[in-house]
Amino acid sequence: MKRFRHLLIILLLGLTLLDTETCTQKVSPEKRKAEKAQARREKQAREEYEKALKQHEKNQSKETKDMMKKTKKEAPGNTPLIPK
């Protein structure tokens, strides 16, 4: 009976140690700030890219615009990685 109690106490202590270890893996506020800043920079870069792309398309001649539209429509069908 004493062995069982000792074993039970050791197991309970082990479980509490494991539980406290998993609680300490929370994200620090500095890391969270860095992740938010990174996401903001990525969003801004994506918006700038899309703006530049629209400006590029706007600067093209009518024939080139039509060709670009046609290529954009055909591109998904020509991609070998995407099954039809």
C-alpha positions in Angstrom: 0.0 0.0 0.0 2.8 2.4 0.8 4.5 1.6 -2.5 1.3 2.5 -4.3 1.0 5.8 -2.5 4.6 6.7 -3.2 4.1 5.7 -6.9 1.0 7.8 -7.1 2.7 10.9 -5.5 5.6 10.6 -7.9 3.3 10.3 -10.9 1.3 13.4 -9.7 4.4 15.4 -9.2 5.6 14.4 -12.7 2.3 15.5 -14.2 2.4 18.9 -12.5 6.0 19.4 -13.8 4.9 18.6 -17.3 2.0 20.9 -17.0 4.1 23.8 -15.8 6.6 23.2 -18.6 3.9 23.5 -21.3 2.6 26.7 -19.7 5.9 28.4 -20.0 5.9 28.0 -23.8 3.6 31.0 -24.3 4.6 33.7 -26.8 6.4 36.6 -25.3 5.0 40.1 -26.0 8.2 41.1 -27.9 7.8 38.2 -30.2 4.1 39.0 -30.7 5.0 42.6 -31.6 7.7 41.4 -34.0 5.2 39.1 -35.7 2.6 41.9 -36.1 5.2 44.2 -37.5 6.3 41.5 -40.0 2.7 40.9 -41.1 2.2 44.7 -41.5 5.4 44.9 -43.7 4.3 41.9 -45.8 0.8 43.5 -46.3 2.3 46.8 -47.3 4.8 45.1 -49.7 1.9 43.2 -51.3 -0.2 46.3 -51.7 2.8 48.2 -53.3 3.4 45.3 -55.7 -0.3 45.2 -56.7 -0.2 49.0 -57.2 2.9 48.8 -59.4 1.4 45.9 -61.4 -1.7 47.9 -62.1 0.4 50.9 -63.1 2.4 48.7 -65.4 -0.7 47.4 -67.1 -2.1 50.9 -67.4 1.1 52.0 -69.3 0.8 49.3 -71.9 -0.8 49.7 -75.4 -4.3 48.3 -76.1 -2.8 45.3 -78.0 -0.5 44.5 -75.1 -3.3 44.8 -72.6 -5.4 42.4 -74.6 -2.5 39.9 -74.8 -1.9 40.2 -71.1 -5.5 39.5 -70.3 -5.5 36.5 -72.6 -2.3 35.1 -71.0 -3.7 35.6 -67.5 -6.9 33.6 -68.5 -4.9 30.8 -70.1 -2.2 30.6 -67.4 -4.2 28.4 -64.9 -4.9 25.8 -67.7 -1.2 25.7 -68.7 0.0 25.0 -65.2 1.0 21.3 -64.9 0.7 21.2 -61.1 -3.0 22.0 -61.0 -5.2 19.1 -62.2 -8.1 20.1 -64.4 
